[in-house]
Amino acid sequence: MRYALLLVFLVFCSTPVQGAPKTMVCEPRLKALAILTEKYGESMVAYGLNFGGKLVEIYRNPETKTWTILVSITKEISCLLDVGRYLEVPGIDSKECARAVDGT
C-alpha cells in the first residue's frame, strides 16, 4: 500500500524542481499509523515541529531500515512526505553510521 501511495504520488503529483509545490498524499492519521506499524513494522524514531508549526515524524523499521516521513496537517490528517531505505540512527546504529560516513 505504501509503495502504491508513493507510486501515485510520483506519477500524478511530482513536478520539476522549477515547478509548483508538490501535492502530498494524505490519510486519516490513525489509518496512516496503522499501515506503518502493522504492515511495515515501522515505529517512530524522531519527531519535531517544522517552522509552520506542523508535526513532522520519522518512522523506521529497525530490521529492514525502511523509513517514512509524515507531516500532520491537523490532529486527524497526516500526509506522506517521503519514504526510503537504509536509515541509520546514530546511537542505535552507530557502527553502521560510522561506516557510511567513513566509506568503509
Secondary structure, DSSP 8 states (H G I E B T S, - for coil): -HHHHHHHIIIII---TTSS----EEEEHHHHHHIIIIIT--EEEEEEE-TTS-EEEEEE-TTT--EEEEEESSSSEEEEEEEES----TTTSHHHHHHHHHT-
